[in-house]
Each structure stands twice: as C-alpha cells, then as structure tokens.
C-alpha cells in the first residue's frame, strides 16, 4: 500500500493529538507525583520544539513548575522563578 506524504502527515498529526492527555489528566499526574500539591496554572506551551503542558504548582511551601509531555511523561520539574 502506498501512502502519500500528505496522508502520512495527516495520520501522524491526528494520531499524536488523539493520544494527548487533557488538562484534568495533567492535574492528576502532578497530584500523584506530588501529593498535596496546589496547582495554580496549567497551560499548553512549546518546549524545545515540542508541544507540552507547563504546570505551576505549590508543594511543601515551594513554588514549582513542571513540564509534561502530551503523553503524560514528566520531563522536568524546577523551582518557579
């Protein structure tokens, strides 16, 4: 079966978005990794050329920022400046 480049791009685009998690899922991921976290903001952003969720939250008195891939993988957590 021959797949045209345009069809291939469309399949990749729609497949990747179909597997993307929701903001509610992102909240659950952060709360599971950081019990008691108070999430203040969840936004879709671009990080190193990839679409991600950026999550600002407070845990144990520290303001933190998490970068989470659309598949739910936590890439990075740092102190929020």
N, C-alpha and C positions, 0 to 999 in steps of 0.2 A: 504494500500500500504506500502510495506516495503522498506525503504531506507537504503542502505549500508552505513557504516561510511565514506568510501572513496567518495561516491557520495555526501553525505551530506557536507563534507568538500569542495568539488569542487563547489557545489552550493553556499555555503557561501562565498568562495573566489571570484568567478566570480560576484556574486551579489554585494558584497561590492565594487569591482572595477568598476562595471558598474555605481554605484551611485557616484563615486568620481568626484569631480569638477576639472576643468582644471586650469592651472596657470593663464589664462586670467580671469577666474571666480574669482580667489583669488584676483587679482588686483582690480576687480570691487567691491568686498566686502570691501576691505581696503579703497578704494576711497570713497565708500558710507558712511562708518563709520567715516572716517577722511577726509572730503573734503579738497582738495588742497594738499593732501599727495603726496610726490615724492617717489615712490617706487624704491629702489636701487637693491634689490635682492629677488627672490622667489625660494626656494628650498624645495624639499621633504626630510623630515628627520624622525627620530623616537623619540618620546617623551613619556616617561613613558610606553614604550612597544607598543605604537600606532603609525601608520604612520600618519604624519601631514605635513602641509606646514609651513615653517618658512619664515616670510616676514620681511625684513629690509626696513624701510622707514623713511623719514623725514617729520615731521608735526609741524608747528609753531616753527621752529628752533630746535626742539628736535629730536635726533636720537632714533627711537623706533624699537622694534622687536615684531611681533605678531606671535602667534601660532594658526593656524587654522586647524580644523579637516577636513578630506576629504569630509564631508557632508556640509561644509561651516560655521560651528559654530566657532566663535572666542572664543578660550579657555582662552587666556591670552595676554596682551599687557604690555610690560615693557620697561624701558629705555635700549637701546642697549649699552653694555659696550665696 
